[in-house]
Amino acid sequence: MQVLIPTPLRSYTDEARLVEAHGATLAELLHDLDRRYPGIRFRMINEQDRMRPHVRFFVNRDQVFDLGRPLNASDEIFIVQALSGG
């Protein structure tokens, strides 16, 4: 599957905007991303195995709230990371 990586996380992917990852669910896909790009998952998923509040996941442009969401090989995954600060 093609995964769009947000700019703040591209340091993990050698600045690649699009990367390949595999998994039957969103959780499995994120584990595969972390296997390929160590440390990236922790920037999106917290210690309680929940999505961090400043990260959004989209599958085929539909926002996903469940890490157990089933995926198909043809799906496009978009990760969006909000920036905050003052």
C-alpha positions as CSV (number, residue, x, y, z in Angstrom):
1,M,0.0,0.0,0.0
2,Q,1.1,3.5,-0.6
3,V,1.4,5.6,2.6
4,L,1.6,9.4,2.5
5,I,4.0,10.5,5.2
6,P,3.5,14.0,6.7
7,T,6.5,16.4,6.5
8,P,7.2,16.3,10.3
9,L,7.8,12.5,10.1
10,R,9.8,12.4,6.9
11,S,13.1,12.4,8.8
12,Y,12.3,8.8,9.6
13,T,11.8,7.9,5.9
14,D,14.9,9.6,4.5
15,E,12.6,12.5,3.5
16,A,10.4,10.2,1.3
17,R,6.9,11.5,0.9
18,L,5.4,8.2,-0.2
19,V,6.4,4.8,1.2
20,E,5.2,1.3,0.8
21,A,3.9,-0.7,3.8
22,H,1.7,-3.8,4.3
23,G,-0.8,-5.0,6.8
24,A,-4.3,-6.5,7.0
25,T,-5.3,-3.7,9.5
26,L,-4.1,-0.2,10.2
27,A,-2.3,-1.4,13.3
28,E,-0.4,-4.0,11.3
29,L,0.5,-1.4,8.7
30,L,1.9,0.9,11.4
31,H,4.0,-2.0,12.8
32,D,5.3,-2.6,9.3
33,L,6.2,1.1,8.9
34,D,8.0,0.9,12.3
35,R,9.9,-2.2,11.2
36,R,11.0,-0.3,8.0
37,Y,11.5,3.1,9.7
38,P,12.3,2.5,13.4
39,G,10.7,5.0,15.8
40,I,8.0,6.3,13.5
41,R,5.1,4.5,15.1
42,F,5.8,6.0,18.5
43,R,5.3,9.5,17.0
44,M,1.7,8.4,16.0
45,I,0.7,5.9,18.6
46,N,1.0,6.4,22.4
47,E,2.1,4.0,25.2
48,Q,-1.6,3.0,25.6
49,D,-1.7,1.9,22.0
50,R,-4.0,4.8,21.0
51,M,-3.7,7.3,18.3
52,R,-2.0,10.5,19.4
53,P,-4.5,13.5,19.4
54,H,-2.5,15.5,16.8
55,V,-2.3,12.7,14.2
56,R,-5.1,11.7,11.8
57,F,-5.3,8.7,9.6
58,F,-7.2,8.5,6.4
59,V,-7.9,5.4,4.3
60,N,-9.0,6.3,0.8
61,R,-9.8,9.8,2.1
62,D,-12.0,8.6,4.9
63,Q,-10.9,9.4,8.4
64,V,-10.2,6.3,10.5
65,F,-10.5,6.2,14.3
66,D,-9.9,2.4,14.8
67,L,-6.5,0.8,14.6
68,G,-8.3,-2.5,13.8
69,R,-9.7,-1.1,10.6
70,P,-9.2,-3.7,7.8
71,L,-7.2,-2.7,4.8
72,N,-7.0,-3.8,1.2
73,A,-3.9,-3.9,-0.9
74,S,-5.3,-1.2,-3.2
75,D,-6.0,1.3,-0.3
76,E,-4.2,4.6,-0.1
77,I,-3.2,5.6,3.4
78,F,-2.8,9.3,4.4
79,I,-1.2,10.3,7.7
80,V,-1.8,13.9,8.7
81,Q,0.0,15.5,11.6
82,A,-1.2,18.8,13.0
83,L,1.4,21.3,14.2
84,S,0.8,23.1,17.4
85,G,2.5,25.7,19.5
86,G,2.4,29.3,20.4
